[in-house]
Amino acid sequence: MLHNSMLYWELRQCLNQVRCVLAIDDADDTLLPSSPNEFFSFFAQHHNLISHLQHNLNSQATKLSHQASLRKAQDEDDTVTQARLTSITSPYASVWKDTIPSIPELRLADPYYRIASRMNLGLPAFVHLPDKCYSCGKDGACARDPYHYLSCATHKRREITLRHNAVVHAICTYTQLAGGFACKEPHDMSDEDGRRPDIQIVLPNQHYLVDVVISHPLCPTYVRSAARKSLAAAHQAEMRKDSKYHHTAQVQHAEFIPFALETMGGIAPKALKLLRHILTSCREEMTLWPHDQLMAELRGSIAVAVQRGNAMCMLSGYSRAVGRCGAAGAA
């Protein structure tokens, strides 16, 4: 290629700009040719890179942007932003974004998707939100935490419980589709205190007791630990559930699995272990559904149930606040 040709200079400028933006070192570059002269021969030799080139470059750019935002939050001692950035990059935290809405269980209504997206971006769910929580009555609760309703004690017996039950329903439904047995809140699990886990699952040669817990890593209780470590809130919830149901599982000759999730979408390792076992059961049972499709829909239905439940909590709290403010104004 001629060095004084327009194509040469255009390619050189583009390659330099991409390297500069992505901080790519020439000696450590496996995605791009080192010079315009090698452009065509490089991609002829590495033709497998072409179809994924844009994805790989975008992924690297996104990673650098995320690291820069995280460093900025650390420099400014912004614990909430650190916790949010750490939480949204937890394992499988982005499943709700990638889920194909092929059936009702995998669809997020526009208002729900809007709230999930704003929380993901660190934006308040609503433009005008009173500082006081009119659900629990705490002054300044919503000013300190714009997503206070996700950890508000008043909503725990209402929308938060509905969110929990939706996740339980998704696990049971897809376990049965995989050829396993799932029972919600089984009785006679403990003679001592009558405690019941959320689900009893029986797969070929495997017996599980499962209890679902969904934690909000941005609430004041977890925010500092969530800023330091991915899935910190979920890990703490796992330990609490393990302590509560360990003896019950031993009595029933079962393995207890705390199914710990976070409101930002993250899934804890033990929950992922259960999903993999359900997938393995689907393979062995030779069900009509392809195991990869079943797994994708199982993870998607759980992720969508969490985000839908989050939105219900936020909308319920906001509606109550607007109603109370309106009544006070009228009076």
C-alpha positions as CSV (number, residue, x, y, z in Angstrom):
1,M,0.0,0.0,0.0
2,L,1.4,3.4,-1.0
3,H,2.3,5.6,2.1
4,N,1.1,8.7,0.3
5,S,-2.3,7.3,-0.6
6,M,-5.5,8.5,1.0
7,L,-6.5,5.0,2.1
8,Y,-3.2,4.5,3.9
9,W,-3.6,7.7,5.9
10,E,-7.3,7.1,6.7
11,L,-6.4,3.6,8.0
12,R,-3.5,4.9,10.0
13,Q,-5.7,7.6,11.6
14,C,-8.4,5.1,12.4
15,L,-6.0,2.6,13.9
16,N,-4.3,5.2,16.0
17,Q,-7.5,6.6,17.3
18,V,-8.9,3.2,18.3
19,R,-5.6,2.3,20.1
20,C,-5.6,5.6,21.9
21,V,-9.2,5.3,23.1
22,L,-8.9,1.6,24.1
23,A,-5.3,2.0,25.5
24,I,-4.1,-0.8,23.2
25,D,-0.4,-1.4,23.3
26,D,1.2,-2.4,19.9
27,A,3.2,-5.2,21.5
28,D,0.1,-6.6,23.1
29,D,-2.5,-6.1,20.4
30,T,-4.3,-9.2,19.1
31,L,-7.4,-7.4,17.7
32,L,-5.8,-4.9,15.2
33,P,-2.9,-4.9,12.8
34,S,0.2,-3.0,13.8
35,S,0.2,-0.8,10.6
36,P,-2.0,0.0,7.6
37,N,0.4,-2.0,5.4
38,E,-0.6,-5.2,7.3
39,F,-4.4,-4.4,7.4
40,F,-5.6,-6.7,4.7
41,S,-3.1,-9.5,5.4
42,F,-3.8,-9.4,9.1
43,F,-7.6,-10.0,8.7
44,A,-7.0,-12.5,5.9
45,Q,-4.9,-14.5,8.4
46,H,-7.2,-13.9,11.4
47,H,-10.6,-14.0,9.6
48,N,-12.3,-15.4,12.7
49,L,-11.8,-12.0,14.4
50,I,-13.9,-10.1,11.8
51,S,-17.3,-11.2,12.9
52,H,-16.6,-10.4,16.6
53,L,-14.3,-7.4,16.1
54,Q,-16.9,-4.7,16.9
55,H,-18.2,-6.6,19.9
56,N,-14.6,-7.1,21.3
57,L,-13.7,-3.5,20.8
58,N,-17.0,-2.3,22.3
59,S,-16.5,-4.6,25.3
60,Q,-13.0,-3.3,25.9
61,A,-14.2,0.3,25.6
62,T,-17.1,-0.4,28.1
63,K,-14.6,-2.1,30.5
64,L,-12.3,0.9,30.5
65,S,-15.2,3.3,30.9
66,H,-16.5,1.3,33.9
67,Q,-13.0,1.2,35.5
68,A,-12.7,5.0,35.0
69,S,-16.1,5.6,36.6
70,L,-15.2,3.3,39.5
71,R,-11.9,5.1,40.1
72,K,-13.6,8.5,40.1
73,A,-16.2,7.3,42.6
74,Q,-13.4,6.0,44.9
75,D,-11.5,9.2,44.6
76,E,-14.6,11.2,45.6
77,D,-15.5,8.7,48.3
78,D,-18.9,8.1,46.7
79,T,-19.8,4.8,48.3
80,V,-23.2,4.5,46.7
81,T,-21.8,4.8,43.2
82,Q,-19.1,2.3,44.0
83,A,-21.7,-0.1,45.2
84,R,-23.9,0.4,42.2
85,L,-21.0,0.0,39.7
86,T,-19.8,-3.1,41.5
87,S,-23.3,-4.6,41.7
88,I,-24.3,-4.1,38.1
89,T,-21.2,-6.0,36.9
90,S,-21.8,-9.0,39.2
91,P,-22.3,-12.4,37.6
92,Y,-25.5,-12.5,35.5
93,A,-26.6,-9.0,36.6
94,S,-27.3,-8.1,33.0
95,V,-29.6,-11.0,32.2
96,W,-32.7,-8.9,32.4
97,K,-31.3,-6.7,29.6
98,D,-30.5,-9.6,27.3
99,T,-33.7,-11.6,27.8
100,I,-35.8,-12.0,24.7
101,P,-39.5,-11.2,25.6
102,S,-40.9,-14.3,23.8
103,I,-43.5,-15.1,26.5
104,P,-45.3,-13.0,29.1
105,E,-43.0,-14.3,31.9
106,L,-40.0,-12.8,30.1
107,R,-41.5,-9.3,29.4
108,L,-41.0,-6.1,31.3
109,A,-43.6,-3.4,30.8
110,D,-42.3,-0.1,29.7
111,P,-42.7,1.6,33.2
112,Y,-40.9,-1.4,34.8
113,Y,-38.1,-1.3,32.3
114,R,-37.7,2.4,32.7
115,I,-37.3,2.1,36.5
116,A,-34.8,-0.8,36.1
117,S,-32.8,1.2,33.6
118,R,-32.7,4.3,35.7
119,M,-31.5,2.4,38.8
120,N,-28.8,0.7,36.7
121,L,-27.6,4.1,35.5
122,G,-27.7,5.6,39.0
123,L,-30.6,8.0,38.2
124,P,-33.6,8.5,40.6
125,A,-36.7,6.5,39.5
126,F,-38.9,9.6,39.7
127,V,-38.1,13.2,39.0
128,H,-40.1,14.6,42.0
129,L,-39.9,12.3,45.0
130,P,-40.7,13.6,48.5
131,D,-37.8,13.4,51.0
132,K,-40.1,11.6,53.5
133,C,-41.1,8.0,53.0
134,Y,-44.9,8.0,53.4
135,S,-44.9,4.2,53.8
136,C,-42.8,3.8,56.9
137,G,-42.9,7.5,58.0
138,K,-39.1,8.1,58.1
139,D,-38.1,11.7,57.4
140,G,-35.4,12.1,54.8
141,A,-35.4,8.4,53.9
142,C,-36.0,8.9,50.2
143,A,-33.5,11.8,50.1
144,R,-30.8,9.6,51.5
145,D,-31.7,6.7,49.3
146,P,-33.8,7.3,46.2
147,Y,-34.6,3.6,46.1
148,H,-35.5,3.4,49.7
149,Y,-38.8,1.6,48.9
150,L,-36.8,-1.6,47.9
151,S,-35.7,-2.0,51.5
152,C,-38.6,-0.3,53.3
153,A,-40.0,-2.4,56.1
154,T,-43.6,-1.5,55.1
155,H,-43.2,-3.0,51.7
156,K,-41.7,-6.3,52.9
157,R,-45.1,-7.8,53.5
158,R,-46.5,-6.5,50.3
159,E,-44.6,-5.9,47.0
160,I,-41.3,-7.3,48.3
161,T,-43.1,-10.5,49.2
162,L,-44.8,-10.6,45.7
163,R,-41.3,-10.3,44.1
164,H,-40.0,-13.1,46.3
165,N,-43.0,-15.3,45.4
166,A,-42.6,-14.6,41.7
167,V,-39.0,-15.9,41.8
168,V,-40.1,-19.0,43.7
169,H,-42.8,-19.6,41.1
170,A,-40.3,-19.3,38.2
171,I,-37.9,-21.8,39.8
172,C,-40.7,-24.3,40.5
173,T,-42.1,-24.0,37.0
174,Y,-38.9,-24.5,35.1
175,T,-37.7,-27.3,37.4
176,Q,-40.9,-29.3,36.5
177,L,-40.4,-28.5,32.8
178,A,-36.9,-30.0,33.2
179,G,-38.3,-33.2,34.4
180,G,-37.8,-32.6,38.2
181,F,-40.2,-32.3,41.1
182,A,-40.7,-29.0,42.9
183,C,-43.0,-28.3,45.9
184,K,-43.6,-24.8,47.4
185,E,-43.3,-24.4,51.2
186,P,-43.2,-28.2,52.0
187,H,-44.7,-29.1,55.4
188,D,-43.3,-31.3,58.2
189,M,-39.7,-30.3,57.4
190,S,-38.8,-29.7,61.1
191,D,-40.3,-31.1,64.3
192,E,-38.7,-28.4,66.4
193,D,-39.9,-25.1,65.2
194,G,-42.0,-25.9,62.1
195,R,-39.9,-23.8,59.8
196,R,-40.3,-24.4,56.1
197,P,-38.0,-23.5,53.2
198,D,-39.5,-22.0,50.1
199,I,-39.0,-25.0,47.8
200,Q,-38.3,-28.7,48.0
201,I,-36.7,-29.9,44.8
202,V,-36.1,-33.5,43.8
203,L,-34.0,-34.3,40.7
204,P,-32.6,-37.6,39.7
205,N,-30.4,-38.7,42.7
206,Q,-30.6,-35.2,44.2
207,H,-32.7,-33.7,46.9
208,Y,-32.6,-30.0,47.7
209,L,-34.2,-27.6,50.1
210,V,-34.1,-24.1,48.7
211,D,-34.9,-20.7,50.3
212,V,-35.0,-17.6,48.2
213,V,-33.7,-14.3,49.4
214,I,-33.3,-11.0,47.5
215,S,-31.1,-8.3,49.0
216,H,-30.7,-4.6,48.0
217,P,-27.0,-3.8,47.9
218,L,-27.6,0.0,47.8
219,C,-29.5,0.2,51.1
220,P,-27.6,1.6,54.1
221,T,-27.2,-1.8,55.6
222,Y,-25.2,-3.2,52.7
223,V,-23.8,-0.3,50.7
224,R,-20.3,-0.1,52.3
225,S,-19.6,-3.9,51.9
226,A,-21.2,-3.8,48.4
227,A,-18.8,-1.1,47.4
228,R,-15.8,-3.2,48.3
229,K,-16.9,-6.6,47.0
230,S,-19.2,-8.0,44.3
231,L,-22.3,-9.8,45.6
232,A,-21.5,-8.8,49.2
233,A,-25.2,-8.4,50.1
234,A,-26.0,-11.8,48.5
235,H,-23.2,-13.5,50.4
236,Q,-24.3,-12.2,53.7
237,A,-27.9,-13.4,53.0
238,E,-26.5,-16.8,52.1
239,M,-24.8,-17.2,55.4
240,R,-27.9,-16.2,57.3
241,K,-30.0,-18.8,55.4
242,D,-27.4,-21.5,55.8
243,S,-27.4,-21.0,59.5
244,K,-31.2,-21.1,59.6
245,Y,-31.8,-24.2,57.5
246,H,-28.7,-26.3,57.9
247,H,-30.1,-28.6,60.6
248,T,-33.5,-28.9,58.8
249,A,-31.6,-30.1,55.6
250,Q,-29.7,-32.6,57.7
251,V,-32.8,-34.1,59.2
252,Q,-34.4,-34.4,55.7
253,H,-31.1,-35.9,54.2
254,A,-31.1,-33.1,51.7
255,E,-28.7,-30.4,50.5
256,F,-29.7,-26.9,51.4
257,I,-29.2,-24.2,48.9
258,P,-29.8,-20.5,49.7
259,F,-31.0,-18.9,46.4
260,A,-29.5,-15.5,47.0
261,L,-30.2,-12.7,44.5
262,E,-29.6,-8.9,44.4
263,T,-32.0,-6.2,43.3
264,M,-29.4,-5.1,40.7
265,G,-29.6,-8.5,39.1
266,G,-26.6,-10.4,40.5
267,I,-26.9,-14.1,41.3
268,A,-24.9,-15.7,44.0
269,P,-22.7,-18.9,43.3
270,K,-24.9,-21.3,45.2
271,A,-28.0,-20.2,43.3
272,L,-26.1,-20.7,40.0
273,K,-25.1,-24.2,41.2
274,L,-28.8,-25.1,41.6
275,L,-29.6,-23.7,38.1
276,R,-26.8,-25.8,36.6
277,H,-28.1,-28.9,38.3
278,I,-31.6,-28.3,36.9
279,L,-29.9,-27.9,33.5
280,T,-28.1,-31.2,33.9
281,S,-31.4,-32.9,34.9
282,C,-32.9,-31.6,31.7
283,R,-30.2,-33.2,29.7
284,E,-30.5,-36.6,31.4
285,E,-34.3,-36.7,31.3
286,M,-34.3,-35.9,27.6
287,T,-37.2,-33.5,27.8
288,L,-38.7,-32.0,24.7
289,W,-37.2,-28.6,25.4
290,P,-33.5,-28.0,24.4
291,H,-31.5,-27.6,27.6
292,D,-29.9,-24.4,26.5
293,Q,-33.3,-22.8,25.8
294,L,-34.6,-24.0,29.1
295,M,-31.7,-22.5,30.9
296,A,-31.9,-19.2,29.1
297,E,-35.6,-18.9,29.9
298,L,-35.1,-20.0,33.5
299,R,-32.5,-17.3,34.2
300,G,-34.5,-14.8,32.2
301,S,-37.7,-15.4,34.1
302,I,-35.9,-15.0,37.4
303,A,-34.2,-11.8,36.3
304,V,-37.4,-10.3,35.0
305,A,-39.3,-11.3,38.1
306,V,-36.8,-9.4,40.3
307,Q,-36.9,-6.2,38.1
308,R,-40.7,-6.4,37.9
309,G,-40.9,-6.7,41.6
310,N,-38.5,-3.8,42.1
311,A,-40.6,-1.6,39.9
312,M,-43.8,-2.6,41.8
313,C,-42.2,-1.5,45.1
314,M,-41.1,1.8,43.7
315,L,-44.4,2.6,42.0
316,S,-46.3,1.6,45.1
317,G,-44.2,3.8,47.4
318,Y,-44.4,6.7,44.9
319,S,-48.2,6.4,44.6
320,R,-48.6,6.5,48.3
321,A,-46.3,9.6,48.6
322,V,-48.2,11.4,45.8
323,G,-51.5,10.6,47.4
324,R,-50.5,11.8,50.8
325,C,-49.0,15.0,49.4
326,G,-52.1,15.6,47.4
327,A,-54.3,15.1,50.4
328,A,-52.2,17.4,52.5
329,G,-52.3,20.1,49.8
330,A,-56.1,19.8,49.5
331,A,-56.5,20.2,53.2
